[in-house]
Amino acid sequence: MKAVVQRVTQARVEVEGQVLGSIERGLLVYLGVQVGDEETDAIWLAEKIANLRILDDEEGRMNLSILDLHQKDSAMGVLVVSQFTLLGDARKGRRPSYGNAAAPERARELYEYFVEKLREQGLPCETGLFQALMRVSYTNEGPVTLLLDSKEVK
């Protein structure tokens, strides 16, 4: 599984003009599920993201996680948007290949499982609509953007 994690002051996702998910502040996560991903990848990634110390403490240092801050501020949340294009391979030619992206049925299962694992940790988690054309708007704070890949730790 691959994820782009961004610290945001606001984020929302719309489909056909309807807001499906929004957060006031917290983390925006773009999630790509690749061939060979398992539930263990979702568990690892959800725990990693929930505990990443990329949010500011009282002194302005990136020293707190979304879990830390959500306990103090219930407005903190996570917005997860499925994004198979994270798995695009553009090394050859001009059109990316998406051969590493998991089949839609499996990708949906693991996407939903990942969201469930974030919620089990007590985090409010909003989502977009799987396989829909979405419009995502957000304000990246910092900017802080991280790339995570569950396959790089095994």
Secondary structure, 3 states (H helix, E strand, C coil): CEEEEEEEEEEEEEECCEEEEEECEEEEEEEECECCCCHHHHHHHHHHHHHCCCEECCCCCEEECHHHHHHHCCCEEEEEEECHHHHCECCCCCCCECCCECCHHHHHHHHHHHHHHHHHCCCCEEECCCCCCCEEEEEEEEEEEEEEEHHHHC
